[in-house]
Amino acid sequence: MPQKTSTRIHTCWLALLLAFSVNAYDDIPHSASAIRDAYFLGARQGGLTPDILAPYAHWIPELKEGTCTSQARLETPFLQVADYAGKAVNYSAQNAVEEFYGKQMVFRVYLDICYKPNAPLNAIKIKVLQNKKEIMPLSAESSPYIPRVTELATLPPNGEQLHLEFKSSQIDSSPFTIRIDTPDNQHAEVDFDLQSLR
């Protein structure tokens, strides 16, 4: 292979690797530049818009009850900083770095699981995996899932809402998998590509 072609191939690979590392899940507490990026995203948009949030949520069509379809959502430290910056008054990128750099943060998972009317609490089994290993949450809360029809009307409970928190240092940019098992033997798996999320 000629030297110029070999150099071009190596340059392309390096550019791709750098592009992936810039877009991959950030360890916010240990990256001042990621904190600044989150600040500017939130401040510029005035908070988190639906377009920004869309990649952080996945529908779970295997788990549904009536017209209600289940959903999984992630809230990374990057999103938390961006959201805070979008709402804070007289707040600068320097303030954000001072406030968040080196501080322990959490990685949040929200699950709205619909699978049957009057579903019991704490009945859904959740397993979170990365690198083929289970990750244990710092905390897990469960409440009845009550779907909203309009601003003023809701449906009766038909599932469970779960909120899990993990240390941000437990999570890396490898695929993030959530396995869900309901007590009536329904199963689903949701995969998030953290290489494409921050």
Phi and psi in degrees as a GROMACS rama.xvg file:
@    title "Ramachandran Plot"
@    xaxis  label "Phi"
@    yaxis  label "Psi"
@TYPE xy
-61.5079  152.126  PRO-2
-59.7912  -41.9704  GLN-3
-63.1997  -41.9042  LYS-4
-64.7352  -43.4044  THR-5
-61.6066  -42.5689  SER-6
-64.9088  -41.5943  THR-7
-63.1188  -41.3647  ARG-8
-62.787  -45.4081  ILE-9
-63.2929  -38.6809  HIS-10
-64.1019  -42.2483  THR-11
-62.7735  -44.0314  CYS-12
-62.2791  -42.6486  TRP-13
-62.64  -42.9087  LEU-14
-61.4633  -42.2049  ALA-15
-63.6028  -43.9541  LEU-16
-62.1356  -42.12  LEU-17
-65.4458  -40.1888  LEU-18
-62.0121  -42.8612  ALA-19
-65.4598  -41.1963  PHE-20
-68.5059  -30.1287  SER-21
-70.2517  -35.8566  VAL-22
-91.381  -11.5648  ASN-23
-73.344  163.11  ALA-24
-49.0952  129.06  TYR-25
-96.0265  143.53  ASP-26
-88.4877  79.1564  ASP-27
-49.0337  -47.0641  ILE-28
-60.6785  -18.9872  PRO-29
-115.402  19.3396  HIS-30
-139.206  101.114  SER-31
-62.6057  -35.9657  ALA-32
-67.9333  -36.997  SER-33
-67.0881  -36.4397  ALA-34
-64.1964  -43.4028  ILE-35
-63.3735  -42.1006  ARG-36
-58.7836  -44.4798  ASP-37
-64.1315  -42.1524  ALA-38
-57.7506  -51.0717  TYR-39
-65.8689  -35.288  PHE-40
-62.5252  -49.3349  LEU-41
-67.5718  -43.0783  GLY-42
-67.6894  -39.4093  ALA-43
-67.3905  -40.0953  ARG-44
-88.2322  -10.6238  GLN-45
71.7181  27.0392  GLY-46
124.519  -170.495  GLY-47
-92.7381  116.413  LEU-48
-85.0077  162.218  THR-49
-56.3245  -34.6179  PRO-50
-64.1021  -38.8478  ASP-51
-68.6536  -41.1803  ILE-52
-77.4061  -24.4865  LEU-53
-51.6311  -45.4468  ALA-54
-67.7889  -14.2131  PRO-55
-90.1789  5.17262  TYR-56
-132.009  141.326  ALA-57
-132.243  135.069  HIS-58
-73.5892  152.874  TRP-59
-121.979  83.3354  ILE-60
-64.3513  -21.0016  PRO-61
-68.5673  -23.4655  GLU-62
-113.944  103.346  LEU-63
-146.996  159.149  LYS-64
-143.711  115.199  GLU-65
63.6589  -127.127  GLY-66
-92.4425  0.602572  THR-67
-89.6413  122.073  CYS-68
-110.418  139.306  THR-69
-70.652  158.872  SER-70
-146.996  146.619  GLN-71
-119.645  136.311  ALA-72
-132.254  143.286  ARG-73
-109.72  146.713  LEU-74
-130.258  102.023  GLU-75
-82.535  162.892  THR-76
-57.254  -34.8408  PRO-77
-57.9751  -46.5671  PHE-78
-64.411  -37.3225  LEU-79
-63.4813  -43.2415  GLN-80
-66.3197  -43.7257  VAL-81
-60.9813  -42.9886  ALA-82
-63.493  -45.415  ASP-83
-61.2638  -44.99  TYR-84
-63.6518  -34.4541  ALA-85
-70.2136  -20.8991  GLY-86
-105.105  -20.4895  LYS-87
-74.4193  147.014  ALA-88
-103.036  140.258  VAL-89
51.18  52.6361  ASN-90
-123.179  133.025  TYR-91
-115.621  170.05  SER-92
-60.5258  -37.1117  ALA-93
-64.2957  -40.9763  GLN-94
-59.3144  -42.0671  ASN-95
-63.0254  -44.2746  ALA-96
-62.7091  -43.9493  VAL-97
-61.4674  -38.4654  GLU-98
-76.3423  -37.0644  GLU-99
-107.599  -21.3427  PHE-100
-65.4826  127.82  TYR-101
78.6039  -1.13759  GLY-102
-90.8958  143.272  LYS-103
-68.3926  130.298  GLN-104
-123.935  169.36  MET-105
-115.598  154.964  VAL-106
-110.149  120.513  PHE-107
-106.825  144.177  ARG-108
-125.028  127.562  VAL-109
-115.674  129.606  TYR-110
-125.027  126.009  LEU-111
-110.302  102.793  ASP-112
-110.264  112.234  ILE-113
-104.253  129.712  CYS-114
-149.952  -21.3146  TYR-115
-167.641  151.318  LYS-116
-62.5838  146.132  PRO-117
51.4289  43.0951  ASN-118
-63.121  141.381  ALA-119
-72.1726  154.956  PRO-120
-78.8979  153.016  LEU-121
55.2761  31.1243  ASN-122
-101.299  -21.271  ALA-123
-80.3416  135.274  ILE-124
-100.879  126.863  LYS-125
-120.172  136.329  ILE-126
-131.422  126.818  LYS-127
-110.058  130.113  VAL-128
-127.922  143.388  LEU-129
-143.943  138.339  GLN-130
53.3287  38.5705  ASN-131
62.5901  19.8488  LYS-132
-124.493  142.585  LYS-133
-74.8816  138.15  GLU-134
-108.349  127.411  ILE-135
-92.3896  131.905  MET-136
-73.0881  154.881  PRO-137
-68.9698  -38.3087  LEU-138
-149.21  154.575  SER-139
-144.68  126.382  ALA-140
-122.847  147.222  GLU-141
-132.619  143.018  SER-142
-148.524  162.099  SER-143
-63.5432  141.701  PRO-144
-92.0179  116.997  TYR-145
-117.935  99.0516  ILE-146
-63.866  140.457  PRO-147
-92.203  132.27  ARG-148
-93.926  -48.6256  VAL-149
-138.319  -176.184  THR-150
-57.938  -31.7911  GLU-151
-109.077  -9.42464  LEU-152
-125.129  142.458  ALA-153
-129.583  165.242  THR-154
-96.1521  164.191  LEU-155
-63.6583  157.495  PRO-156
-55.1798  135.914  PRO-157
-139.405  27.8453  ASN-158
172.243  -153.17  GLY-159
-135.993  142.011  GLU-160
-109.324  127.312  GLN-161
-122.076  144.022  LEU-162
-130.394  114.839  HIS-163
-113.298  142.911  LEU-164
-126.085  136.953  GLU-165
-124.421  152.417  PHE-166
-63.0659  135.376  LYS-167
-61.6223  -27.9097  SER-168
-72.5192  -14.1867  SER-169
-75.9112  -19.7979  GLN-170
-103.837  137.875  ILE-171
-123.644  -170.422  ASP-172
-89.2833  12.6653  SER-173
-78.5913  166.031  SER-174
-53.4311  139.875  PRO-175
-115.454  116.502  PHE-176
-116.619  134.329  THR-177
-116.829  120.071  ILE-178
-102.335  132.549  ARG-179
-124.722  128.478  ILE-180
-127.461  124.732  ASP-181
-94.8093  159.882  THR-182
-66.0382  -16.6916  PRO-183
-97.6986  27.3949  ASP-184
65.2916  33.1201  ASN-185
-95.8443  145.156  GLN-186
-135.814  145.874  HIS-187
-152.264  157.137  ALA-188
-137.046  132.088  GLU-189
-120.112  130.93  VAL-190
-116.069  131.52  ASP-191
-114.272  132.646  PHE-192
-91.6254  97.0633  ASP-193
-72.867  -7.87617  LEU-194
-66.8433  -25.2731  GLN-195
-102.849  1.31236  SER-196
-117.581  155.265  LEU-197
